[in-house]
């Protein structure tokens, strides 16, 4: 098991949390008792955990195009339950709900 730990910072706030390589953003956030990202089904089906990755490297597990279109994914949008960080990240949670 990897011992690499990444720091996940929430843009425009002083919130952050840490997670181990191989954990999804949502799982790491929940383990850290942070509440920066909305939680829904935890499996990519509801779209509640939509975030925009502003900085950092990551991979995603398959995501429903119902919630994340191809052009949105290319622009850094993803479902936190499907994101696997490969570096420290800076996120904007609830991207489309912040209006």
Chimera marker file (.cmm) of the C-alpha trace (Angstrom):
<marker_set name="trace">
<marker id="1" x="0.000" y="0.000" z="0.000" r="1" g="1" b="0" radius="0.5"/>
<marker id="2" x="1.285" y="3.441" z="-0.898" r="1" g="1" b="0" radius="0.5"/>
<marker id="3" x="2.405" y="5.776" z="1.857" r="1" g="1" b="0" radius="0.5"/>
<marker id="4" x="2.151" y="8.838" z="-0.373" r="1" g="1" b="0" radius="0.5"/>
<marker id="5" x="-0.132" y="11.468" z="1.148" r="1" g="1" b="0" radius="0.5"/>
<marker id="6" x="-1.598" y="14.353" z="-0.815" r="1" g="1" b="0" radius="0.5"/>
<marker id="7" x="-2.944" y="17.659" z="0.477" r="1" g="1" b="0" radius="0.5"/>
<marker id="8" x="-6.267" y="18.726" z="-0.989" r="1" g="1" b="0" radius="0.5"/>
<marker id="9" x="-6.977" y="22.447" z="-0.591" r="1" g="1" b="0" radius="0.5"/>
<marker id="10" x="-10.378" y="24.034" z="-1.093" r="1" g="1" b="0" radius="0.5"/>
<marker id="11" x="-10.176" y="27.278" z="-3.100" r="1" g="1" b="0" radius="0.5"/>
<marker id="12" x="-11.379" y="30.481" z="-1.451" r="1" g="1" b="0" radius="0.5"/>
<marker id="13" x="-11.432" y="28.894" z="1.999" r="1" g="1" b="0" radius="0.5"/>
<marker id="14" x="-8.990" y="27.809" z="4.663" r="1" g="1" b="0" radius="0.5"/>
<marker id="15" x="-10.186" y="24.195" z="4.451" r="1" g="1" b="0" radius="0.5"/>
<marker id="16" x="-7.946" y="21.345" z="3.418" r="1" g="1" b="0" radius="0.5"/>
<marker id="17" x="-7.606" y="17.641" z="4.043" r="1" g="1" b="0" radius="0.5"/>
<marker id="18" x="-5.142" y="14.846" z="3.385" r="1" g="1" b="0" radius="0.5"/>
<marker id="19" x="-5.564" y="11.519" z="1.685" r="1" g="1" b="0" radius="0.5"/>
<marker id="20" x="-3.406" y="8.593" z="0.692" r="1" g="1" b="0" radius="0.5"/>
<marker id="21" x="-2.603" y="7.719" z="-2.898" r="1" g="1" b="0" radius="0.5"/>
<marker id="22" x="-5.279" y="5.363" z="-4.202" r="1" g="1" b="0" radius="0.5"/>
<marker id="23" x="-8.123" y="6.984" z="-2.236" r="1" g="1" b="0" radius="0.5"/>
<marker id="24" x="-10.766" y="9.024" z="-3.988" r="1" g="1" b="0" radius="0.5"/>
<marker id="25" x="-11.236" y="12.675" z="-3.068" r="1" g="1" b="0" radius="0.5"/>
<marker id="26" x="-14.589" y="11.964" z="-1.486" r="1" g="1" b="0" radius="0.5"/>
<marker id="27" x="-13.350" y="9.017" z="0.609" r="1" g="1" b="0" radius="0.5"/>
<marker id="28" x="-10.347" y="11.004" z="1.845" r="1" g="1" b="0" radius="0.5"/>
<marker id="29" x="-12.520" y="13.996" z="2.706" r="1" g="1" b="0" radius="0.5"/>
<marker id="30" x="-14.937" y="11.850" z="4.678" r="1" g="1" b="0" radius="0.5"/>
<marker id="31" x="-12.094" y="10.132" z="6.598" r="1" g="1" b="0" radius="0.5"/>
<marker id="32" x="-10.746" y="13.586" z="7.491" r="1" g="1" b="0" radius="0.5"/>
<marker id="33" x="-14.153" y="14.740" z="8.778" r="1" g="1" b="0" radius="0.5"/>
<marker id="34" x="-14.038" y="17.634" z="6.333" r="1" g="1" b="0" radius="0.5"/>
<marker id="35" x="-17.316" y="18.833" z="4.815" r="1" g="1" b="0" radius="0.5"/>
<marker id="36" x="-16.112" y="20.795" z="1.794" r="1" g="1" b="0" radius="0.5"/>
<marker id="37" x="-17.703" y="18.581" z="-0.880" r="1" g="1" b="0" radius="0.5"/>
<marker id="38" x="-21.333" y="17.520" z="-1.025" r="1" g="1" b="0" radius="0.5"/>
<marker id="39" x="-21.836" y="13.770" z="-0.530" r="1" g="1" b="0" radius="0.5"/>
<marker id="40" x="-24.397" y="11.701" z="-2.388" r="1" g="1" b="0" radius="0.5"/>
<marker id="41" x="-24.308" y="8.137" z="-3.657" r="1" g="1" b="0" radius="0.5"/>
<marker id="42" x="-20.482" y="7.771" z="-3.538" r="1" g="1" b="0" radius="0.5"/>
<marker id="43" x="-20.521" y="5.858" z="-6.826" r="1" g="1" b="0" radius="0.5"/>
<marker id="44" x="-20.819" y="8.445" z="-9.600" r="1" g="1" b="0" radius="0.5"/>
<marker id="45" x="-24.543" y="8.124" z="-10.142" r="1" g="1" b="0" radius="0.5"/>
<marker id="46" x="-25.970" y="11.275" z="-8.555" r="1" g="1" b="0" radius="0.5"/>
<marker id="47" x="-23.559" y="14.083" z="-9.525" r="1" g="1" b="0" radius="0.5"/>
<marker id="48" x="-23.725" y="15.856" z="-6.134" r="1" g="1" b="0" radius="0.5"/>
<marker id="49" x="-19.965" y="15.771" z="-5.583" r="1" g="1" b="0" radius="0.5"/>
<marker id="50" x="-19.064" y="17.719" z="-8.750" r="1" g="1" b="0" radius="0.5"/>
<marker id="51" x="-15.836" y="19.690" z="-8.347" r="1" g="1" b="0" radius="0.5"/>
<marker id="52" x="-13.481" y="21.655" z="-10.547" r="1" g="1" b="0" radius="0.5"/>
<marker id="53" x="-9.811" y="20.811" z="-10.161" r="1" g="1" b="0" radius="0.5"/>
<marker id="54" x="-7.996" y="24.137" z="-10.385" r="1" g="1" b="0" radius="0.5"/>
<marker id="55" x="-4.434" y="22.851" z="-9.865" r="1" g="1" b="0" radius="0.5"/>
<marker id="56" x="-2.773" y="19.455" z="-9.683" r="1" g="1" b="0" radius="0.5"/>
<marker id="57" x="-2.624" y="16.087" z="-11.396" r="1" g="1" b="0" radius="0.5"/>
<marker id="58" x="-5.246" y="13.367" z="-11.097" r="1" g="1" b="0" radius="0.5"/>
<marker id="59" x="-6.949" y="10.471" z="-12.831" r="1" g="1" b="0" radius="0.5"/>
<marker id="60" x="-10.634" y="9.639" z="-12.826" r="1" g="1" b="0" radius="0.5"/>
<marker id="61" x="-12.506" y="6.393" z="-12.691" r="1" g="1" b="0" radius="0.5"/>
<marker id="62" x="-15.268" y="6.147" z="-15.317" r="1" g="1" b="0" radius="0.5"/>
<marker id="63" x="-17.937" y="8.850" z="-14.877" r="1" g="1" b="0" radius="0.5"/>
<marker id="64" x="-21.467" y="9.085" z="-16.216" r="1" g="1" b="0" radius="0.5"/>
<marker id="65" x="-21.742" y="11.562" z="-19.106" r="1" g="1" b="0" radius="0.5"/>
<marker id="66" x="-25.114" y="12.485" z="-17.612" r="1" g="1" b="0" radius="0.5"/>
<marker id="67" x="-23.252" y="14.406" z="-14.888" r="1" g="1" b="0" radius="0.5"/>
<marker id="68" x="-19.892" y="15.232" z="-16.514" r="1" g="1" b="0" radius="0.5"/>
<marker id="69" x="-19.864" y="15.856" z="-20.267" r="1" g="1" b="0" radius="0.5"/>
<marker id="70" x="-16.644" y="15.249" z="-22.222" r="1" g="1" b="0" radius="0.5"/>
<marker id="71" x="-15.952" y="18.987" z="-22.637" r="1" g="1" b="0" radius="0.5"/>
<marker id="72" x="-16.525" y="19.562" z="-18.885" r="1" g="1" b="0" radius="0.5"/>
<marker id="73" x="-14.108" y="16.757" z="-18.022" r="1" g="1" b="0" radius="0.5"/>
<marker id="74" x="-11.525" y="18.316" z="-20.339" r="1" g="1" b="0" radius="0.5"/>
<marker id="75" x="-11.996" y="21.630" z="-18.467" r="1" g="1" b="0" radius="0.5"/>
<marker id="76" x="-11.194" y="20.034" z="-15.082" r="1" g="1" b="0" radius="0.5"/>
<marker id="77" x="-14.663" y="19.106" z="-13.872" r="1" g="1" b="0" radius="0.5"/>
<marker id="78" x="-15.103" y="15.725" z="-12.226" r="1" g="1" b="0" radius="0.5"/>
<marker id="79" x="-17.054" y="13.852" z="-9.600" r="1" g="1" b="0" radius="0.5"/>
<marker id="80" x="-15.054" y="13.737" z="-6.363" r="1" g="1" b="0" radius="0.5"/>
<marker id="81" x="-16.097" y="10.125" z="-5.781" r="1" g="1" b="0" radius="0.5"/>
<marker id="82" x="-14.306" y="9.188" z="-9.016" r="1" g="1" b="0" radius="0.5"/>
<marker id="83" x="-11.107" y="11.325" z="-8.683" r="1" g="1" b="0" radius="0.5"/>
<marker id="84" x="-7.787" y="9.729" z="-7.729" r="1" g="1" b="0" radius="0.5"/>
<marker id="85" x="-5.163" y="12.423" z="-7.009" r="1" g="1" b="0" radius="0.5"/>
<marker id="86" x="-1.628" y="12.041" z="-8.319" r="1" g="1" b="0" radius="0.5"/>
<marker id="87" x="-0.373" y="15.219" z="-6.637" r="1" g="1" b="0" radius="0.5"/>
<marker id="88" x="-1.595" y="17.866" z="-4.217" r="1" g="1" b="0" radius="0.5"/>
<marker id="89" x="-4.785" y="19.460" z="-5.583" r="1" g="1" b="0" radius="0.5"/>
<marker id="90" x="-6.715" y="22.712" z="-5.320" r="1" g="1" b="0" radius="0.5"/>
<marker id="91" x="-10.474" y="22.285" z="-5.799" r="1" g="1" b="0" radius="0.5"/>
<marker id="92" x="-13.565" y="24.360" z="-6.245" r="1" g="1" b="0" radius="0.5"/>
<marker id="93" x="-16.418" y="22.203" z="-4.877" r="1" g="1" b="0" radius="0.5"/>
<marker id="94" x="-20.044" y="22.349" z="-6.004" r="1" g="1" b="0" radius="0.5"/>
<marker id="95" x="-18.781" y="24.106" z="-9.102" r="1" g="1" b="0" radius="0.5"/>
<marker id="96" x="-22.107" y="24.856" z="-10.788" r="1" g="1" b="0" radius="0.5"/>
<marker id="97" x="-23.995" y="25.404" z="-7.548" r="1" g="1" b="0" radius="0.5"/>
<marker id="98" x="-21.822" y="28.418" z="-6.577" r="1" g="1" b="0" radius="0.5"/>
<marker id="99" x="-23.931" y="31.104" z="-8.231" r="1" g="1" b="0" radius="0.5"/>
<link id1="1" id2="2" r="1" g="1" b="0" radius="0.2"/>
<link id1="2" id2="3" r="1" g="1" b="0" radius="0.2"/>
<link id1="3" id2="4" r="1" g="1" b="0" radius="0.2"/>
<link id1="4" id2="5" r="1" g="1" b="0" radius="0.2"/>
<link id1="5" id2="6" r="1" g="1" b="0" radius="0.2"/>
<link id1="6" id2="7" r="1" g="1" b="0" radius="0.2"/>
<link id1="7" id2="8" r="1" g="1" b="0" radius="0.2"/>
<link id1="8" id2="9" r="1" g="1" b="0" radius="0.2"/>
<link id1="9" id2="10" r="1" g="1" b="0" radius="0.2"/>
<link id1="10" id2="11" r="1" g="1" b="0" radius="0.2"/>
<link id1="11" id2="12" r="1" g="1" b="0" radius="0.2"/>
<link id1="12" id2="13" r="1" g="1" b="0" radius="0.2"/>
<link id1="13" id2="14" r="1" g="1" b="0" radius="0.2"/>
<link id1="14" id2="15" r="1" g="1" b="0" radius="0.2"/>
<link id1="15" id2="16" r="1" g="1" b="0" radius="0.2"/>
<link id1="16" id2="17" r="1" g="1" b="0" radius="0.2"/>
<link id1="17" id2="18" r="1" g="1" b="0" radius="0.2"/>
<link id1="18" id2="19" r="1" g="1" b="0" radius="0.2"/>
<link id1="19" id2="20" r="1" g="1" b="0" radius="0.2"/>
<link id1="20" id2="21" r="1" g="1" b="0" radius="0.2"/>
<link id1="21" id2="22" r="1" g="1" b="0" radius="0.2"/>
<link id1="22" id2="23" r="1" g="1" b="0" radius="0.2"/>
<link id1="23" id2="24" r="1" g="1" b="0" radius="0.2"/>
<link id1="24" id2="25" r="1" g="1" b="0" radius="0.2"/>
<link id1="25" id2="26" r="1" g="1" b="0" radius="0.2"/>
<link id1="26" id2="27" r="1" g="1" b="0" radius="0.2"/>
<link id1="27" id2="28" r="1" g="1" b="0" radius="0.2"/>
<link id1="28" id2="29" r="1" g="1" b="0" radius="0.2"/>
<link id1="29" id2="30" r="1" g="1" b="0" radius="0.2"/>
<link id1="30" id2="31" r="1" g="1" b="0" radius="0.2"/>
<link id1="31" id2="32" r="1" g="1" b="0" radius="0.2"/>
<link id1="32" id2="33" r="1" g="1" b="0" radius="0.2"/>
<link id1="33" id2="34" r="1" g="1" b="0" radius="0.2"/>
<link id1="34" id2="35" r="1" g="1" b="0" radius="0.2"/>
<link id1="35" id2="36" r="1" g="1" b="0" radius="0.2"/>
<link id1="36" id2="37" r="1" g="1" b="0" radius="0.2"/>
<link id1="37" id2="38" r="1" g="1" b="0" radius="0.2"/>
<link id1="38" id2="39" r="1" g="1" b="0" radius="0.2"/>
<link id1="39" id2="40" r="1" g="1" b="0" radius="0.2"/>
<link id1="40" id2="41" r="1" g="1" b="0" radius="0.2"/>
<link id1="41" id2="42" r="1" g="1" b="0" radius="0.2"/>
<link id1="42" id2="43" r="1" g="1" b="0" radius="0.2"/>
<link id1="43" id2="44" r="1" g="1" b="0" radius="0.2"/>
<link id1="44" id2="45" r="1" g="1" b="0" radius="0.2"/>
<link id1="45" id2="46" r="1" g="1" b="0" radius="0.2"/>
<link id1="46" id2="47" r="1" g="1" b="0" radius="0.2"/>
<link id1="47" id2="48" r="1" g="1" b="0" radius="0.2"/>
<link id1="48" id2="49" r="1" g="1" b="0" radius="0.2"/>
<link id1="49" id2="50" r="1" g="1" b="0" radius="0.2"/>
<link id1="50" id2="51" r="1" g="1" b="0" radius="0.2"/>
<link id1="51" id2="52" r="1" g="1" b="0" radius="0.2"/>
<link id1="52" id2="53" r="1" g="1" b="0" radius="0.2"/>
<link id1="53" id2="54" r="1" g="1" b="0" radius="0.2"/>
<link id1="54" id2="55" r="1" g="1" b="0" radius="0.2"/>
<link id1="55" id2="56" r="1" g="1" b="0" radius="0.2"/>
<link id1="56" id2="57" r="1" g="1" b="0" radius="0.2"/>
<link id1="57" id2="58" r="1" g="1" b="0" radius="0.2"/>
<link id1="58" id2="59" r="1" g="1" b="0" radius="0.2"/>
<link id1="59" id2="60" r="1" g="1" b="0" radius="0.2"/>
<link id1="60" id2="61" r="1" g="1" b="0" radius="0.2"/>
<link id1="61" id2="62" r="1" g="1" b="0" radius="0.2"/>
<link id1="62" id2="63" r="1" g="1" b="0" radius="0.2"/>
<link id1="63" id2="64" r="1" g="1" b="0" radius="0.2"/>
<link id1="64" id2="65" r="1" g="1" b="0" radius="0.2"/>
<link id1="65" id2="66" r="1" g="1" b="0" radius="0.2"/>
<link id1="66" id2="67" r="1" g="1" b="0" radius="0.2"/>
<link id1="67" id2="68" r="1" g="1" b="0" radius="0.2"/>
<link id1="68" id2="69" r="1" g="1" b="0" radius="0.2"/>
<link id1="69" id2="70" r="1" g="1" b="0" radius="0.2"/>
<link id1="70" id2="71" r="1" g="1" b="0" radius="0.2"/>
<link id1="71" id2="72" r="1" g="1" b="0" radius="0.2"/>
<link id1="72" id2="73" r="1" g="1" b="0" radius="0.2"/>
<link id1="73" id2="74" r="1" g="1" b="0" radius="0.2"/>
<link id1="74" id2="75" r="1" g="1" b="0" radius="0.2"/>
<link id1="75" id2="76" r="1" g="1" b="0" radius="0.2"/>
<link id1="76" id2="77" r="1" g="1" b="0" radius="0.2"/>
<link id1="77" id2="78" r="1" g="1" b="0" radius="0.2"/>
<link id1="78" id2="79" r="1" g="1" b="0" radius="0.2"/>
<link id1="79" id2="80" r="1" g="1" b="0" radius="0.2"/>
<link id1="80" id2="81" r="1" g="1" b="0" radius="0.2"/>
<link id1="81" id2="82" r="1" g="1" b="0" radius="0.2"/>
<link id1="82" id2="83" r="1" g="1" b="0" radius="0.2"/>
<link id1="83" id2="84" r="1" g="1" b="0" radius="0.2"/>
<link id1="84" id2="85" r="1" g="1" b="0" radius="0.2"/>
<link id1="85" id2="86" r="1" g="1" b="0" radius="0.2"/>
<link id1="86" id2="87" r="1" g="1" b="0" radius="0.2"/>
<link id1="87" id2="88" r="1" g="1" b="0" radius="0.2"/>
<link id1="88" id2="89" r="1" g="1" b="0" radius="0.2"/>
<link id1="89" id2="90" r="1" g="1" b="0" radius="0.2"/>
<link id1="90" id2="91" r="1" g="1" b="0" radius="0.2"/>
<link id1="91" id2="92" r="1" g="1" b="0" radius="0.2"/>
<link id1="92" id2="93" r="1" g="1" b="0" radius="0.2"/>
<link id1="93" id2="94" r="1" g="1" b="0" radius="0.2"/>
<link id1="94" id2="95" r="1" g="1" b="0" radius="0.2"/>
<link id1="95" id2="96" r="1" g="1" b="0" radius="0.2"/>
<link id1="96" id2="97" r="1" g="1" b="0" radius="0.2"/>
<link id1="97" id2="98" r="1" g="1" b="0" radius="0.2"/>
<link id1="98" id2="99" r="1" g="1" b="0" radius="0.2"/>
</marker_set>
